[in-house]
């Protein structure tokens, strides 16, 4: 009985770890995408400022 509970506990722990790693991967992708978007916005802003003052 105790061995069964320990196995279930370990399985649940492994599953939780896998889910967390998956979510971390998704968050890394979102962060990367947002950083790309910020870089594009900054480039456009610099371009507009250059055009405005030229």
N, C-alpha and C positions, 0 to 999 in steps of 0.2 A: 504493500500500500504506500509506504513512504517513498520507496524507489519510484513508483509510478508518479507520485506527486512531484518528486524532484525532476523527473524527466519532463513532465508537462510544464513545470516552471522554467526549465532550461529551454524547451522548445518555444515557449512564449517570449522568453528573453531574446532568443535568436531572431524570431519574427519581428519583434519590436526594433531590434538593431537594423535589420534589413529595411524596414519601413523608414527608419530615420535616415539611413544612408541614401535611400531613394529620394526622400524629400530634400536632403542636403544637395544632391545633384541637381534637382529641379531649381532650387534656390540659387545655386551657383550659375545656372544657365540664365535665370531671370536677371541676376546682378550683372552678368556679362552683357546681356542685351540692353539693360538700362545704361550701362557705361558707354556702349556704342552709341546709343541715342543721345546721351549727354554730349559726347564728342562731336556728333553731327550738328547738334544745336549750337555748340560753341563755335564750330567752323562757320556756320551760317551767320551767326551774330557778328563774328569778326569780318566776314565778307560784307555784310550790310553796313557796318561801321566804316569800313574802307570806302565803300561806294558813297556813303553819306558825306564823308569829309574830303572826297576827291573832286 
